[in-house]
Amino acid sequence: MNLPGDFLTLLPPPVVWDEGRVREYVGEAEALVSNLGGDVAVNVPEVVRLSRRPRPFPFTEKMDLLEFGRLLKGRGLDVYLDRHFPLLPKEKTLRWMEEAKTVADGVVVVGRILSDYPYPGYDVEEAISLARRIFPHVGAITIINRPNEEVRACSKVRAGADFLISQITFMPEEVERFVIKLKGACGGSFPRLYVSVAPVFGEEELQLLRWMEVPIPRRIPPLKALAERMREIPGVAGINYEHLRYSNVGRLLGGP
C-alpha cells in the first residue's frame, strides 16, 4: 500500500460523547476527506494528559485509539495511529502494535514530552525500528523550527521512518529552509514530508497554537491558499490538515 497524498489529523472524540454525537463527528470527517480529494488518510493522534506547560483548556479523556481507529476503518477510511511510545511500557508495546496492525495502515511515532520524566517505554528510534517490522509505513513528527531539527529527523529516517509530519506552520519560507537542510543531512534517504496546516477562526485556535509553541505570523494566510503554497515547495510530498477544535471539522474548508 502506498502512502496517501495527504493526511487529516482527526482528534479522537471525548469519552463523554454519546454514540450519536460520535457518529455525527465521523460523518463530518468522512465528508471532509471526500472534499479534500479522496487520497487522504486519517491520522488519529493520542492525546495525553502530560504537558510541558498549563493547558489553555481543561484536559478531557479521549476514546481509545484502537477503538476509534476500528470505527473509522469500518467506514472505509484509511487509518494511521499516532502514538506516544515512550509512555507505553515496553512489555506492552509489541502486543499493541500487533493489534494496531489490524486497524491501521501505519503508525506515527511521537517522542518525549518532558526530558526529565521517567518514561517506561521505548525511545523514538527504538519504537520506529520495532514498528517497521510490523507496519508497511512508519512516520515520525518533526518540529521544523527547532535548532538542528534536520539531524533529529534524519536519525528517525535511518531508524526506519519513511515519512515525516511537521508541526503546524504558517510560514512557507520556514519549510523551504528546512527542506534544504533535510536534503543535506539525509542525502539519498530523503523521506516523504507532510506539512501541517490548520485553520484559525478566532482566539481559541490562537491559544492552542501558542500552547503548542507554533510561531504565529502577524497575518495568517487563508487555509486553502496556505496549503496550495506549501504543496508547491519542492520536497513537500503532501499536506497534513489539523482541525485543532472539534467544531472545526465540519467547516475546515469553508473558512479562513
Stockholm file with secondary structure:
# STOCKHOLM 1.0

chainA/1-256         MNLPGDFLTLLPPPVVWDEGRVREYVGEAEALVSNLGGDVAVNVPEVVRLSRRPRPFPFTEKMDLLEFGRLLKGRGLDVYLDRHFPLLPKEKTLRWMEEAKTVADGVVVVGRILSDYPYPGYDVEEAISLARRIFPHVGAITIINRPNEEVRACSKVRAGADFLISQITFMPEEVERFVIKLKGACGGSFPRLYVSVAPVFGEEELQLLRWMEVPIPRRIPPLKALAERMREIPGVAGINYEHLRYSNVGRLLGGP
#=GR chainA/1-256 SS CCCCSEEEECCCCBTTSCHHHHHHHHHHHHHHHHHHTSCEEEEEECCCSCCSSCCSSCCCCBCCHHHHHHHHHHTTCCEEEEEEGGGSCHHHHHHHHHHHTTTCSEEEEECCSCTTSCCCSCCHHHHHHHHHTTCSEEEEEECTTSTTHHHHHHHHHHHTCCEEEEEECCCHHHHHHHHHHHHHHHGGGCCEEEEEECCCCSHHHHHHHHHTTCCCCSSCCCHHHHHHHHHTSTTEEEEEEECSSGGGGGGTTTCC
#=GC SS_cons         CCCCSEEEECCCCBTTSCHHHHHHHHHHHHHHHHHHTSCEEEEEECCCSCCSSCCSSCCCCBCCHHHHHHHHHHTTCCEEEEEEGGGSCHHHHHHHHHHHTTTCSEEEEECCSCTTSCCCSCCHHHHHHHHHTTCSEEEEEECTTSTTHHHHHHHHHHHTCCEEEEEECCCHHHHHHHHHHHHHHHGGGCCEEEEEECCCCSHHHHHHHHHTTCCCCSSCCCHHHHHHHHHTSTTEEEEEEECSSGGGGGGTTTCC
//
